[in-house]
Amino acid sequence: MGAGITSLALVHGVPVTLVDVDEVALEGARARIDHQTRVAHLMGAVPEGVAPGRLSTATTVSPVAEATVVIEAITERFDLKAALLNEVGTRTKPGTVLVTNTSSIPVDDLAAYPPRPEELVGTHFMNPPYLIRTVEVVRGARTAPRTLNALQDLLDVLRRASVVVADTPGFVTSRLLHPMINDAVRVVQEGTASAEDVDSLMVGCLGHRTGPLRTADLIGLDNLVDSLRVLHERTGDERCRPCDLLLEKVAAGDLGRKSGRGFFTYERTEQLS
């Protein structure tokens, strides 16, 4: 998701410093960004007359000291997000907008960790963000109006619509989508239908754009499991308990597009998209 948000920013002329754990991770990210920006051009998702933004990379968070907006887009685990937001928050200048891109974790829970909680706001960019034009924005109880306004200014530059929602586990999109995907996996697990047939029925009969299981592969099955666990722990909804087949695929390393195989198999160009 970090690569996708970076691609979106770059094609709209916004300079980005992308931070990851090591050079190997950054090399993979650069390849994905190059592919995604080419796809964005082919799909007509690049504004005319806008020079691309400059991409820089780093393996430490020290560049955040000069940033005006920092977007955290790591895996959906509370402990990791909290630790990173604390570290980043201590290094940013007052007034810097700190964004957590999360599909399920309440923003106000994370706001206990950066030193200026009023500067933290949530987003849920959908994958791929360089093609999907609406962003779910989550205002925590301590998010200041100026922070929300600054985020909206950035989304305006990125030509993205936003919908601001209340700060609850899963917000709107994940609270509706992720249990439904879990149910779709359970249908496959029970032998009622194949993954192909489930998606064909959901697309052809119910108008789902891609099908829930191809959507799961795009999200990343490991990310989906993490999000479902958060929802189950925080809501008690048994539909959110990750089903056995989903857990088996994650344990086997079949994570979806990014690994080349999930409920479906993918060529390398599809993995990069």
Disulfide bonds with the S-S distance in Angstrom:
none
